[in-house]
């Protein structure tokens, strides 16, 4: 059995780059065959094998690999601090470019890990890194807050550069600070172009624009706190596209859920999008509880749930208790529930694997299809149901 190390795996930078960028590394065995071999060494079907079993697999079947690639894989087994190898990491290295395209982020990060030797592969944990500046400590903190696997944390820590910054959540938050933040007791708060009102449901932009108007400073403050404390770290890891997708899906699901279940009520506030992000993150933490190494995670989860409960309870109270000022009906709380539903389904899948492409995840397409069907049903409901059910609506603002 070959005994190798990261330093041996790359005698020089140029030689190492040639090894990692080679695309002719698996001329015989297809990905399915390697998956069956991996499963053979993973009888528990956990998706991981120990480094000892991984080395046995390479020794038994490594003759089908390029010798230099085999040497790099053995170096990975020698230096892996977690004691286990994920199948996705394995297949990213051994598959040919035609069968599975390796992402540039992971390829470059692994290249640096090999070149830097023990710093990336031999350290027991990323949190033991010393001499880091404030920005790098922040990146490390975000990695432990959002990623359950140490190997992903190391890759993220090595590759994140604040370019682009988490602009989506910052732009949304700044846009919500506007002069339309009014109390619901004002009889004129629905006269603007932003909030959703059942009499104005034909104005399609209102199903999204309602997030820029809140029912008072306390409503705005709670939503801003949650989307900054949860949304910004998530966007730093998953990017604006994924976080924007979850957030806007929660926003649209929230307003449509109100139009279906609470047909006479208007909607304001960004709670649909905020609750989609927060519930997806909390579900991801629960599902990967043993792997999440963030400090005080139980306390932080409890605080997040308390904040969500307080904001939701306030919304329920505002819906039913205060007397309405005609023509100013009380706002609905159902948008919160629509956001939670999106977060616990589509959101969890989007945040589950931060590097696997969404189009490669079958579960993503299942939930996205269900979400699309709900949107279409909501549209048809708004077109036909109000007249068929003869719903008595409040007068337009």
C-alpha positions as CSV (number, residue, x, y, z in Angstrom):
1,X,0.0,0.0,0.0
2,X,1.3,3.4,-1.0
3,X,2.0,5.7,1.9
4,X,1.8,9.3,0.8
5,X,1.3,12.8,2.2
6,X,0.1,16.1,0.8
7,X,3.7,17.2,0.4
8,X,4.5,14.0,-1.5
9,X,1.4,14.3,-3.6
10,X,2.6,17.6,-5.0
11,X,6.4,17.8,-5.5
12,X,6.0,21.2,-7.1
13,X,3.2,23.6,-7.9
14,X,3.2,23.0,-11.6
15,X,3.1,19.3,-11.2
16,X,0.3,19.4,-8.7
17,X,-1.9,21.6,-10.9
18,X,-1.4,19.2,-13.7
19,X,-2.6,16.4,-11.5
20,X,-5.7,18.1,-10.3
21,X,-6.7,19.5,-13.7
22,X,-6.3,16.2,-15.5
23,X,-9.6,15.1,-17.1
24,X,-8.4,11.7,-18.3
25,X,-8.4,10.1,-14.8
26,X,-11.1,7.5,-15.1
27,X,-10.9,5.7,-18.4
28,X,-12.6,2.5,-17.4
29,X,-15.0,2.8,-14.4
30,X,-18.1,4.9,-14.7
31,X,-19.6,6.9,-11.9
32,X,-22.3,4.3,-11.2
33,X,-19.6,1.6,-10.7
34,X,-17.7,3.7,-8.3
35,X,-21.0,4.4,-6.4
36,X,-21.6,0.7,-6.0
37,X,-18.0,0.2,-4.8
38,X,-18.5,3.1,-2.3
39,X,-21.7,1.6,-1.1
40,X,-19.9,-1.7,-0.6
41,X,-17.6,0.0,1.9
42,X,-20.6,1.9,3.4
43,X,-23.0,-0.8,4.6
44,X,-24.7,1.6,6.9
45,X,-25.7,3.7,3.8
46,X,-24.6,6.9,5.7
47,X,-23.0,8.6,2.7
48,X,-19.6,8.5,4.4
49,X,-16.8,5.9,4.8
50,X,-14.0,6.0,7.2
51,X,-10.5,6.9,6.0
52,X,-9.4,3.3,6.6
53,X,-12.2,1.9,4.4
54,X,-11.4,4.6,1.8
55,X,-7.8,3.5,1.7
56,X,-8.8,-0.1,1.3
57,X,-11.1,0.9,-1.6
58,X,-8.3,2.7,-3.3
59,X,-5.8,-0.2,-2.8
60,X,-8.3,-2.8,-4.1
61,X,-9.6,-0.8,-7.1
62,X,-7.0,1.9,-7.6
63,X,-5.5,0.2,-10.6
64,X,-8.2,1.8,-12.7
65,X,-7.1,5.3,-11.7
66,X,-4.3,7.4,-13.0
67,X,-1.3,6.7,-10.6
68,X,-0.9,10.4,-9.9
69,X,-4.5,10.8,-9.1
70,X,-4.3,7.8,-6.8
71,X,-1.4,9.4,-5.0
72,X,-3.5,12.6,-4.4
73,X,-6.4,10.5,-3.1
74,X,-4.1,8.7,-0.7
75,X,-2.8,12.0,0.5
76,X,-6.4,13.1,1.1
77,X,-7.0,10.0,3.2
78,X,-3.7,10.6,5.2
79,X,-4.5,14.2,5.9
80,X,-8.3,14.1,6.5
81,X,-9.0,15.3,10.0
82,X,-12.6,14.1,10.2
83,X,-11.8,10.5,9.8
84,X,-14.4,10.0,7.1
85,X,-14.9,10.7,3.4
86,X,-18.0,11.8,1.7
87,X,-19.0,10.2,-1.6
88,X,-19.5,13.5,-3.3
89,X,-16.0,14.6,-2.4
90,X,-14.7,11.3,-3.7
91,X,-16.5,11.3,-7.0
92,X,-15.6,15.0,-7.6
93,X,-12.0,13.9,-7.7
94,X,-12.2,10.6,-9.6
95,X,-14.8,11.4,-12.2
96,X,-14.0,12.6,-15.6
97,X,-15.0,16.0,-16.7
98,X,-17.7,14.6,-19.0
99,X,-19.4,12.6,-16.2
100,X,-19.3,15.2,-13.4
101,X,-17.9,18.7,-13.8
102,X,-15.9,19.7,-10.8
103,X,-16.8,23.2,-9.5
104,X,-13.9,25.8,-9.8
105,X,-14.3,26.8,-6.2
106,X,-13.8,23.3,-4.8
107,X,-11.0,22.5,-7.3
108,X,-9.1,25.6,-6.5
109,X,-9.6,25.2,-2.8
110,X,-8.4,21.6,-2.8
111,X,-5.4,22.7,-4.9
112,X,-4.5,25.2,-2.2
113,X,-5.1,22.7,0.5
114,X,-2.6,20.3,-1.1
115,X,0.0,23.0,-1.7
116,X,-0.3,24.3,1.9
117,X,0.0,20.8,3.3
118,X,-0.8,20.4,7.0
119,X,-2.6,23.7,7.4
120,X,-5.7,22.6,5.5
121,X,-5.6,18.8,5.7
122,X,-3.9,17.9,8.9
123,X,-5.4,20.4,11.4
124,X,-8.0,18.7,13.6
125,X,-10.4,21.6,13.2
126,X,-10.7,25.0,11.5
127,X,-11.5,26.6,14.9
128,X,-7.9,25.9,16.0
129,X,-6.5,28.3,13.4
130,X,-4.6,31.1,15.2
131,X,-3.5,34.6,14.2
132,X,-6.6,35.4,12.1
133,X,-7.7,38.9,11.5
134,X,-11.2,40.2,12.2
135,X,-12.6,39.4,8.7
136,X,-11.2,35.9,8.7
137,X,-12.6,35.2,12.2
138,X,-16.0,36.4,10.9
139,X,-15.8,34.0,8.0
140,X,-14.8,31.1,10.3
141,X,-17.7,32.0,12.6
142,X,-20.2,32.0,9.7
143,X,-18.8,28.6,8.5
144,X,-19.5,27.1,11.9
145,X,-22.9,28.7,12.1
146,X,-24.2,27.4,8.8
147,X,-22.2,24.3,7.6
148,X,-22.4,20.9,9.3
149,X,-19.3,19.3,7.8
150,X,-15.7,20.3,8.7
151,X,-14.5,19.6,5.2
152,X,-17.1,22.1,3.8
153,X,-16.1,24.7,6.4
154,X,-12.5,24.4,5.4
155,X,-13.3,24.8,1.7
156,X,-15.5,27.7,2.4
157,X,-13.0,29.4,4.7
158,X,-10.3,29.0,2.1
159,X,-12.3,30.3,-0.8
160,X,-14.6,33.1,0.5
161,X,-13.4,36.6,-0.4
162,X,-16.4,38.9,0.3
163,X,-16.7,39.4,-3.4
164,X,-19.5,39.8,-4.0
165,X,-20.7,40.9,-0.5
166,X,-24.1,39.8,0.8
167,X,-25.8,42.5,-1.1
168,X,-29.3,41.0,-1.5
169,X,-30.2,41.1,2.2
170,X,-28.6,44.5,2.7
171,X,-30.5,46.0,-0.2
172,X,-33.8,44.5,0.9
173,X,-33.3,45.8,4.5
174,X,-32.3,49.3,3.4
175,X,-35.3,49.5,1.0
176,X,-37.6,48.6,3.9
177,X,-36.5,51.8,5.8
178,X,-38.9,54.2,4.1
179,X,-41.6,56.7,5.0
180,X,-44.4,54.1,4.5
181,X,-43.6,52.5,7.9
182,X,-46.9,53.4,9.6
183,X,-49.1,52.2,12.4
184,X,-52.0,50.0,11.5
185,X,-54.2,52.3,13.5
186,X,-53.9,54.9,10.8
187,X,-56.9,54.9,8.4
188,X,-54.6,55.8,5.5
189,X,-51.9,53.2,5.8
190,X,-53.3,51.2,2.8
191,X,-53.5,54.1,0.4
192,X,-50.0,53.7,-0.9
193,X,-48.9,51.6,-3.9
194,X,-47.1,48.9,-1.8
195,X,-49.4,46.9,0.5
196,X,-51.5,44.0,-0.7
197,X,-55.3,44.7,-0.5
198,X,-58.0,42.2,-1.6
199,X,-59.8,44.9,-3.6
200,X,-56.5,45.6,-5.5
201,X,-55.4,42.0,-6.0
202,X,-55.4,42.5,-9.8
203,X,-52.3,44.7,-9.3
204,X,-49.9,41.9,-9.4
205,X,-46.9,43.8,-8.0
206,X,-48.6,44.1,-4.6
207,X,-48.1,40.3,-4.0
208,X,-44.4,41.2,-3.7
209,X,-44.2,44.9,-2.9
210,X,-46.0,44.6,0.4
211,X,-42.7,43.6,2.1
212,X,-41.6,47.3,1.9
213,X,-44.3,48.5,4.3
214,X,-44.6,47.4,7.9
215,X,-47.2,47.8,10.6
216,X,-45.2,50.0,12.9
217,X,-41.6,50.4,14.0
218,X,-41.7,47.3,16.2
219,X,-42.8,45.1,13.3
220,X,-40.0,46.5,11.1
221,X,-37.4,46.1,13.9
222,X,-38.1,42.4,14.5
223,X,-38.1,41.5,10.9
224,X,-34.9,43.5,10.2
225,X,-33.2,41.9,13.1
226,X,-34.0,38.4,12.0
227,X,-33.2,38.8,8.4
228,X,-29.8,40.5,9.1
229,X,-28.8,38.0,11.8
230,X,-29.8,35.0,9.8
231,X,-30.1,36.1,6.2
232,X,-26.7,37.8,5.9
233,X,-24.6,34.8,7.1
234,X,-26.7,32.4,4.9
235,X,-26.1,34.6,1.9
236,X,-22.3,34.7,2.6
237,X,-22.3,30.9,2.4
238,X,-25.0,30.1,-0.2
239,X,-24.9,33.3,-2.3
240,X,-27.6,35.8,-3.3
241,X,-29.2,33.6,-5.9
242,X,-30.2,30.8,-3.5
243,X,-31.1,33.1,-0.6
244,X,-33.0,35.4,-2.9
245,X,-34.9,32.4,-4.3
246,X,-36.0,31.2,-0.8
247,X,-36.8,34.7,0.4
248,X,-38.9,35.7,-2.6
249,X,-40.7,32.3,-2.7
250,X,-41.6,32.9,0.9
251,X,-42.9,36.4,0.1
252,X,-45.0,35.3,-2.8
253,X,-46.3,32.2,-0.9
254,X,-47.2,34.5,2.0
255,X,-49.4,36.9,0.1
256,X,-51.1,34.1,-1.9
257,X,-51.8,32.1,1.3
258,X,-53.6,35.2,2.7
259,X,-55.6,35.6,-0.5
260,X,-56.7,32.0,-0.3
261,X,-57.3,31.5,3.5
262,X,-57.9,35.1,4.8
263,X,-59.7,36.6,1.9
264,X,-60.8,39.9,3.4
265,X,-57.5,41.0,4.9
266,X,-54.6,43.1,3.6
267,X,-50.9,42.2,4.1
268,X,-47.8,44.3,5.0
269,X,-44.4,43.3,6.2
270,X,-41.5,41.0,5.1
271,X,-42.4,38.2,7.5
272,X,-43.1,35.7,4.7
273,X,-39.5,35.9,3.3
274,X,-37.9,36.2,6.8
275,X,-39.8,33.2,8.2
276,X,-38.8,31.2,5.1
277,X,-35.1,31.8,5.7
278,X,-35.2,31.4,9.5
279,X,-37.3,28.2,9.4
280,X,-35.1,26.7,6.7
281,X,-31.9,27.5,8.7
282,X,-33.4,26.1,12.0
283,X,-34.5,22.9,10.3
284,X,-31.1,22.5,8.7
285,X,-29.5,22.9,12.2
286,X,-31.8,20.3,13.7
287,X,-31.2,17.8,10.9
288,X,-27.5,18.2,11.3
289,X,-27.4,18.7,15.0
290,X,-24.3,16.6,15.7
291,X,-22.3,18.2,13.0
292,X,-23.2,21.8,13.8
293,X,-20.3,23.1,16.0
294,X,-21.6,26.7,16.6
295,X,-21.3,27.8,20.2
296,X,-24.5,28.1,22.3
297,X,-26.5,26.7,19.4
298,X,-29.4,25.6,21.7
299,X,-29.6,29.1,23.2
300,X,-29.5,30.7,19.8
301,X,-32.2,28.4,18.5
302,X,-34.3,29.2,21.5
303,X,-33.9,32.9,21.0
304,X,-34.8,32.7,17.3
305,X,-37.9,30.7,18.2
306,X,-38.8,33.3,20.8
307,X,-38.4,36.2,18.4
308,X,-40.5,34.3,15.8
309,X,-43.2,33.5,18.3
310,X,-43.4,37.1,19.7
311,X,-43.7,38.6,16.2
312,X,-46.3,36.0,15.1
313,X,-48.3,36.5,18.3
314,X,-48.3,40.2,17.7
315,X,-49.5,39.7,14.2
316,X,-52.4,37.4,15.4
317,X,-53.3,40.0,18.0
318,X,-53.4,42.8,15.5
319,X,-55.6,40.7,13.2
320,X,-58.4,40.1,15.6
321,X,-58.3,42.4,18.7
322,X,-57.9,46.1,17.8
323,X,-61.0,47.7,16.3
324,X,-60.6,48.4,12.6
325,X,-60.8,52.0,11.3
326,X,-63.0,51.8,8.1
327,X,-62.0,51.6,5.4
328,X,-58.8,50.1,7.1
329,X,-59.3,46.4,7.9
330,X,-56.7,44.6,10.1
331,X,-53.8,43.0,8.5
332,X,-53.4,39.2,8.2
333,X,-50.9,36.9,9.9
334,X,-51.2,34.0,7.4
335,X,-48.2,35.3,5.4
336,X,-46.0,34.1,8.3
337,X,-47.3,30.5,7.9
338,X,-46.8,30.6,4.1
339,X,-43.1,31.6,4.7
340,X,-42.6,28.7,7.2
341,X,-44.1,26.2,4.7
342,X,-41.6,27.4,2.1
343,X,-38.7,27.3,4.5
344,X,-39.4,23.7,5.7
345,X,-39.7,22.3,2.2
346,X,-38.0,24.2,-0.6
347,X,-35.7,26.2,1.7
348,X,-34.3,23.1,3.5
349,X,-33.3,21.6,0.2
350,X,-31.7,24.8,-1.1
351,X,-29.6,25.1,2.0
352,X,-28.8,21.4,2.5
353,X,-25.8,21.2,0.2
354,X,-24.0,24.5,-0.3
355,X,-22.0,23.4,-3.3
356,X,-24.1,20.8,-5.1
357,X,-26.0,22.5,-7.9
358,X,-29.7,22.9,-7.5
359,X,-30.4,21.3,-10.9
360,X,-28.7,18.2,-9.7
361,X,-31.0,17.7,-6.7
362,X,-34.2,15.7,-7.5
363,X,-35.8,16.7,-4.2
364,X,-35.4,20.4,-5.2
365,X,-37.4,19.8,-8.4
366,X,-40.1,17.9,-6.5
367,X,-40.6,20.8,-4.0
368,X,-40.2,23.4,-6.7
369,X,-42.9,21.7,-8.8
370,X,-45.2,21.5,-5.7
371,X,-44.6,25.2,-5.1
372,X,-45.3,26.1,-8.7
373,X,-48.6,24.2,-8.6
374,X,-49.5,26.1,-5.4
375,X,-48.8,29.4,-7.2
376,X,-50.9,28.5,-10.2
377,X,-53.8,27.4,-8.0
378,X,-53.5,30.6,-6.0
379,X,-53.7,32.7,-9.2
380,X,-56.8,30.8,-10.4
381,X,-58.3,31.2,-7.0
382,X,-57.8,35.0,-7.1
383,X,-59.4,35.1,-10.5
384,X,-62.5,33.0,-9.9
385,X,-63.1,32.2,-6.2
386,X,-63.9,35.7,-4.9
387,X,-66.9,36.0,-7.3
388,X,-68.0,32.4,-7.0
389,X,-68.0,32.6,-3.2
390,X,-69.5,36.1,-3.2
391,X,-67.0,37.3,-0.6
392,X,-67.8,40.6,1.0
393,X,-64.7,42.6,0.7
394,X,-63.8,45.8,2.6
395,X,-64.0,49.0,0.5
396,X,-60.8,49.9,-1.5
397,X,-58.4,52.2,0.3
